[in-house]
Amino acid sequence: MNLCDYGEITKLLSDFDFRFSKSLGQNFIINPDVCPKMADMSGIDGESGVIEIGPGIGVLTAELAKRAKKVVCVELDSRLIPLLGITLAEYENIEIINADVLKTDLHALINEKFAGMKVFVCANLPYYITSPVIMALLESRIDVEAITVMVQKEAAQRMCAQVGSRDSGAVTVAVNYYSEAEKLFDVSAGSFMPAPKVDSCVMKLTVRSSPPVAVTDERFFFKTVRAAFGQRRKTASNSISAGLGIPKQAVIKAIAECGFSPDIRAEALSMRDLARLSDAVKNNLC
């Protein structure tokens, strides 16, 4: 079965009386060049285990199964489970779990399904849950080598931006704290069925063994970062003060101690700058 053939897909979906769900952000890949390239660039090999989130009708899944030792798919939409049983019937190294990845214990899943294997995540993520899923994967510190995902092009640009550039934001800092992010290739809207209104991009997050900066309180660091970028048009002192609900004077003092301009904005701060500022703000609250 050619899962990239529009006619075959249409018949398949009709046979199962399947209707696309807008609430689940369902767009199936029909460009035959995308998934092989994505699987090749993910870093997996014949000894790898792969977690795929939202396999759809299995286009990417099949390519992963050809290259990996085992693939476990986590699919929220129960309507797709019997359909996937047909499209992926020839592969014996695929297991499909009907579950919400945001409610799944991935530590337990990895221990149970991938003993002794290096594990990777590879997925075409629905736009509406891109950030929640990526941050859940990174913040949980599950034992994976890399996360290769297709996301909205704008989201990829933001996550892969250099911290301290105009495109950076709180999610940029978080992604780069936990991983080394790189854009791999763009994917046009016409590569999907139905076609979304925007283009996509495949990016790879190679998980770091340790963060690039040291902070005294990681939780407070991320609270400070979110506050700093919470009101982008304002100075860092105003944003952090408002976002954390702390006296502005304490933030101004911390900024001065770090040697920054009193009018500096969050997007001008590097990862190291943000780490220093977070520690300084915390010290001034003690």
ZIKALIN-V315642 format. One record per residue. N is the residue number from 1. RES is the residue in three letters. PHI is phi in radians with two decimals (NA if undefined). NEAR is the number of other ideal C-beta (glycine too) atoms within 10 Angstrom. Layout:
n=N res=RES phi=PHI near=NEAR
n=N res=RES phi=PHI near=NEAR
//
This chain:
n=1 res=MET phi=NA near=16
n=2 res=ASN phi=-1.59 near=11
n=3 res=LEU phi=-1.37 near=21
n=4 res=CYS phi=-1.91 near=18
n=5 res=ASP phi=-1.59 near=13
n=6 res=TYR phi=-0.99 near=10
n=7 res=GLY phi=-1.14 near=8
n=8 res=GLU phi=-1.15 near=14
n=9 res=ILE phi=-1.14 near=20
n=10 res=THR phi=-1.03 near=11
n=11 res=LYS phi=-1.14 near=12
n=12 res=LEU phi=-1.03 near=17
n=13 res=LEU phi=-1.14 near=16
n=14 res=SER phi=-1.15 near=9
n=15 res=ASP phi=-1.04 near=10
n=16 res=PHE phi=-1.73 near=14
n=17 res=ASP phi=0.89 near=7
n=18 res=PHE phi=-1.60 near=17
n=19 res=ARG phi=-2.09 near=9
n=20 res=PHE phi=-1.09 near=12
n=21 res=SER phi=-1.79 near=13
n=22 res=LYS phi=-1.14 near=9
n=23 res=SER phi=-1.16 near=7
n=24 res=LEU phi=-1.69 near=15
n=25 res=GLY phi=1.06 near=15
n=26 res=GLN phi=-1.45 near=19
n=27 res=ASN phi=-2.44 near=20
n=28 res=PHE phi=-1.60 near=20
n=29 res=ILE phi=-1.30 near=22
n=30 res=ILE phi=-2.15 near=21
n=31 res=ASN phi=-1.40 near=15
n=32 res=PRO phi=-1.18 near=13
n=33 res=ASP phi=-1.52 near=12
n=34 res=VAL phi=-1.24 near=23
n=35 res=CYS phi=-1.17 near=24
n=36 res=PRO phi=-1.04 near=15
n=37 res=LYS phi=-1.15 near=15
n=38 res=MET phi=-1.10 near=25
n=39 res=ALA phi=-1.14 near=23
n=40 res=ASP phi=-1.07 near=11
n=41 res=MET phi=-1.51 near=16
n=42 res=SER phi=-1.32 near=26
n=43 res=GLY phi=1.69 near=15
n=44 res=ILE phi=-1.34 near=24
n=45 res=ASP phi=-2.51 near=11
n=46 res=GLY phi=-1.16 near=8
n=47 res=GLU phi=-1.88 near=11
n=48 res=SER phi=-1.62 near=21
n=49 res=GLY phi=-1.87 near=23
n=50 res=VAL phi=-2.27 near=30
n=51 res=ILE phi=-1.78 near=27
n=52 res=GLU phi=-1.91 near=25
n=53 res=ILE phi=-1.84 near=24
n=54 res=GLY phi=1.19 near=21
n=55 res=PRO phi=-1.24 near=26
n=56 res=GLY phi=1.14 near=25
n=57 res=ILE phi=-1.76 near=25
n=58 res=GLY phi=1.72 near=29
n=59 res=VAL phi=-1.11 near=23
n=60 res=LEU phi=-1.25 near=29
n=61 res=THR phi=-0.96 near=27
n=62 res=ALA phi=-1.07 near=21
n=63 res=GLU phi=-1.19 near=21
n=64 res=LEU phi=-1.17 near=29
n=65 res=ALA phi=-1.12 near=22
n=66 res=LYS phi=-1.21 near=13
n=67 res=ARG phi=-1.92 near=17
n=68 res=ALA phi=-1.81 near=26
n=69 res=LYS phi=-1.32 near=17
n=70 res=LYS phi=-2.62 near=19
n=71 res=VAL phi=-2.20 near=30
n=72 res=VAL phi=-2.00 near=21
n=73 res=CYS phi=-1.77 near=27
n=74 res=VAL phi=-1.92 near=23
n=75 res=GLU phi=-2.09 near=23
n=76 res=LEU phi=-1.33 near=19
n=77 res=ASP phi=-1.41 near=15
n=78 res=SER phi=-1.11 near=9
n=79 res=ARG phi=-1.13 near=14
n=80 res=LEU phi=-1.50 near=24
n=81 res=ILE phi=-1.08 near=14
n=82 res=PRO phi=-1.14 near=10
n=83 res=LEU phi=-1.11 near=19
n=84 res=LEU phi=-1.14 near=19
n=85 res=GLY phi=-1.07 near=11
n=86 res=ILE phi=-1.48 near=13
n=87 res=THR phi=-1.21 near=21
n=88 res=LEU phi=-1.99 near=22
n=89 res=ALA phi=-1.03 near=11
n=90 res=GLU phi=-1.37 near=9
n=91 res=TYR phi=-1.78 near=14
n=92 res=GLU phi=-1.66 near=9
n=93 res=ASN phi=-1.84 near=15
n=94 res=ILE phi=-2.04 near=22
n=95 res=GLU phi=-2.19 near=11
n=96 res=ILE phi=-1.97 near=19
n=97 res=ILE phi=-2.03 near=15
n=98 res=ASN phi=-1.52 near=14
n=99 res=ALA phi=-2.80 near=15
n=100 res=ASP phi=-1.60 near=11
n=101 res=VAL phi=-1.05 near=23
n=102 res=LEU phi=-1.29 near=14
n=103 res=LYS phi=-2.01 near=9
n=104 res=THR phi=-1.74 near=16
n=105 res=ASP phi=-1.39 near=12
n=106 res=LEU phi=-1.27 near=21
n=107 res=HIS phi=-1.07 near=12
n=108 res=ALA phi=-1.15 near=9
n=109 res=LEU phi=-1.06 near=19
n=110 res=ILE phi=-1.12 near=18
n=111 res=ASN phi=-1.10 near=11
n=112 res=GLU phi=-1.41 near=10
n=113 res=LYS phi=-1.70 near=16
n=114 res=PHE phi=-2.22 near=20
n=115 res=ALA phi=-0.97 near=8
n=116 res=GLY phi=1.38 near=7
n=117 res=MET phi=-1.87 near=15
n=118 res=LYS phi=-1.34 near=18
n=119 res=VAL phi=-2.03 near=22
n=120 res=PHE phi=-2.23 near=26
n=121 res=VAL phi=-1.97 near=24
n=122 res=CYS phi=-2.51 near=30
n=123 res=ALA phi=-2.85 near=28
n=124 res=ASN phi=-1.76 near=24
n=125 res=LEU phi=-1.49 near=22
n=126 res=PRO phi=-1.04 near=21
n=127 res=TYR phi=-0.99 near=16
n=128 res=TYR phi=-1.25 near=13
n=129 res=ILE phi=-2.08 near=18
n=130 res=THR phi=-0.95 near=20
n=131 res=SER phi=-1.12 near=18
n=132 res=PRO phi=-1.00 near=12
n=133 res=VAL phi=-1.20 near=21
n=134 res=ILE phi=-1.08 near=26
n=135 res=MET phi=-1.19 near=15
n=136 res=ALA phi=-1.10 near=16
n=137 res=LEU phi=-1.12 near=24
n=138 res=LEU phi=-1.30 near=19
n=139 res=GLU phi=-1.19 near=12
n=140 res=SER phi=-1.29 near=12
n=141 res=ARG phi=0.94 near=10
n=142 res=ILE phi=-1.17 near=18
n=143 res=ASP phi=-1.44 near=13
n=144 res=VAL phi=-2.20 near=23
n=145 res=GLU phi=-1.39 near=15
n=146 res=ALA phi=-2.76 near=19
n=147 res=ILE phi=-2.16 near=27
n=148 res=THR phi=-1.94 near=23
n=149 res=VAL phi=-2.39 near=26
n=150 res=MET phi=-1.73 near=26
n=151 res=VAL phi=-2.39 near=24
n=152 res=GLN phi=-1.02 near=19
n=153 res=LYS phi=-0.99 near=19
n=154 res=GLU phi=-1.10 near=14
n=155 res=ALA phi=-1.16 near=20
n=156 res=ALA phi=-1.13 near=23
n=157 res=GLN phi=-1.08 near=15
n=158 res=ARG phi=-1.22 near=18
n=159 res=MET phi=-1.21 near=26
n=160 res=CYS phi=-1.65 near=20
n=161 res=ALA phi=-1.17 near=21
n=162 res=GLN phi=-1.35 near=13
n=163 res=VAL phi=-1.10 near=23
n=164 res=GLY phi=1.81 near=17
n=165 res=SER phi=-1.77 near=11
n=166 res=ARG phi=-1.11 near=11
n=167 res=ASP phi=-1.44 near=14
n=168 res=SER phi=-1.34 near=23
n=169 res=GLY phi=-2.65 near=21
n=170 res=ALA phi=-1.06 near=20
n=171 res=VAL phi=-1.20 near=19
n=172 res=THR phi=-1.06 near=24
n=173 res=VAL phi=-1.10 near=27
n=174 res=ALA phi=-1.09 near=21
n=175 res=VAL phi=-1.07 near=24
n=176 res=ASN phi=-1.34 near=22
n=177 res=TYR phi=-1.26 near=22
n=178 res=TYR phi=-1.64 near=20
n=179 res=SER phi=-2.64 near=22
n=180 res=GLU phi=-1.77 near=14
n=181 res=ALA phi=-1.77 near=19
n=182 res=GLU phi=-2.55 near=13
n=183 res=LYS phi=-1.41 near=15
n=184 res=LEU phi=-1.71 near=18
n=185 res=PHE phi=-2.87 near=14
n=186 res=ASP phi=-1.52 near=12
n=187 res=VAL phi=-2.31 near=22
n=188 res=SER phi=-1.27 near=13
n=189 res=ALA phi=-1.03 near=14
n=190 res=GLY phi=-1.22 near=11
n=191 res=SER phi=-1.43 near=22
n=192 res=PHE phi=-2.11 near=21
n=193 res=MET phi=-2.31 near=19
n=194 res=PRO phi=-1.21 near=11
n=195 res=ALA phi=-1.30 near=12
n=196 res=PRO phi=-1.27 near=15
n=197 res=LYS phi=-1.50 near=7
n=198 res=VAL phi=-2.30 near=12
n=199 res=ASP phi=-1.41 near=16
n=200 res=SER phi=-2.06 near=27
n=201 res=CYS phi=-2.62 near=20
n=202 res=VAL phi=-1.63 near=24
n=203 res=MET phi=-2.26 near=23
n=204 res=LYS phi=-2.17 near=21
n=205 res=LEU phi=-1.94 near=23
n=206 res=THR phi=-1.50 near=14
n=207 res=VAL phi=-1.19 near=18
n=208 res=ARG phi=-1.36 near=13
n=209 res=SER phi=-1.34 near=4
n=210 res=SER phi=-2.69 near=6
n=211 res=PRO phi=-1.11 near=15
n=212 res=PRO phi=-1.32 near=14
n=213 res=VAL phi=-2.37 near=18
n=214 res=ALA phi=-1.78 near=11
n=215 res=VAL phi=-2.24 near=18
n=216 res=THR phi=-1.32 near=11
n=217 res=ASP phi=-2.49 near=12
n=218 res=GLU phi=-1.08 near=13
n=219 res=ARG phi=-1.09 near=8
n=220 res=PHE phi=-1.20 near=16
n=221 res=PHE phi=-1.01 near=24
n=222 res=PHE phi=-1.23 near=19
n=223 res=LYS phi=-1.10 near=17
n=224 res=THR phi=-1.14 near=31
n=225 res=VAL phi=-1.09 near=27
n=226 res=ARG phi=-1.07 near=19
n=227 res=ALA phi=-1.16 near=23
n=228 res=ALA phi=-1.06 near=31
n=229 res=PHE phi=-1.67 near=23
n=230 res=GLY phi=-1.19 near=16
n=231 res=GLN phi=-2.34 near=16
n=232 res=ARG phi=-1.07 near=13
n=233 res=ARG phi=-1.37 near=7
n=234 res=LYS phi=-1.72 near=16
n=235 res=THR phi=-1.21 near=20
n=236 res=ALA phi=-1.06 near=30
n=237 res=SER phi=-1.12 near=24
n=238 res=ASN phi=-1.17 near=17
n=239 res=SER phi=-1.13 near=22
n=240 res=ILE phi=-1.18 near=30
n=241 res=SER phi=-1.04 near=20
n=242 res=ALA phi=-1.22 near=15
n=243 res=GLY phi=-1.19 near=19
n=244 res=LEU phi=-1.69 near=19
n=245 res=GLY phi=1.15 near=7
n=246 res=ILE phi=-2.15 near=17
n=247 res=PRO phi=-1.00 near=12
n=248 res=LYS phi=-1.07 near=13
n=249 res=GLN phi=-1.07 near=11
n=250 res=ALA phi=-1.14 near=19
n=251 res=VAL phi=-1.27 near=29
n=252 res=ILE phi=-1.04 near=18
n=253 res=LYS phi=-1.12 near=16
n=254 res=ALA phi=-1.12 near=25
n=255 res=ILE phi=-1.08 near=23
n=256 res=ALA phi=-1.12 near=13
n=257 res=GLU phi=-1.10 near=15
n=258 res=CYS phi=-1.47 near=17
n=259 res=GLY phi=1.41 near=8
n=260 res=PHE phi=-1.60 near=18
n=261 res=SER phi=-1.13 near=11
n=262 res=PRO phi=-1.09 near=11
n=263 res=ASP phi=-1.74 near=11
n=264 res=ILE phi=-1.13 near=17
n=265 res=ARG phi=-1.87 near=19
n=266 res=ALA phi=-1.01 near=27
n=267 res=GLU phi=-1.18 near=18
n=268 res=ALA phi=-1.56 near=15
n=269 res=LEU phi=-1.70 near=24
n=270 res=SER phi=-1.36 near=15
n=271 res=MET phi=-1.03 near=19
n=272 res=ARG phi=-1.12 near=13
n=273 res=ASP phi=-1.08 near=19
n=274 res=LEU phi=-1.14 near=27
n=275 res=ALA phi=-1.13 near=23
n=276 res=ARG phi=-1.11 near=19
n=277 res=LEU phi=-1.16 near=25
n=278 res=SER phi=-1.03 near=26
n=279 res=ASP phi=-1.12 near=20
n=280 res=ALA phi=-1.15 near=20
n=281 res=VAL phi=-1.08 near=28
n=282 res=LYS phi=-1.09 near=18
n=283 res=ASN phi=-1.10 near=13
n=284 res=ASN phi=-1.34 near=17
n=285 res=LEU phi=-1.64 near=13
n=286 res=CYS phi=-1.32 near=4
//
